[in-house]
């Protein structure tokens, strides 16, 4: 889905560069690596769209503590 959006944006707004990255934001090393790649490639980022969230569709009592913590980590860190 992200790749299709990038293709459409690059076609519609030629002269600009759009890129899609799929990053596990609960993994600090993965986030740092992705940001390092972006920063070194572009030097300046005008717009960053973050669409990270996790919804499990279960009651709290059905989740393991590890799953609950990872969900909170993803949903909190995605906006921070």
ABEGO torsion letter per residue (X at the ends): XAAAAAAAAAAABBGBBBBBBBBBAABAAAAAAAAAAAAAAAGBBABBBBBBBBBAGBBAAABBAAAAAAAAAAAAAAAX
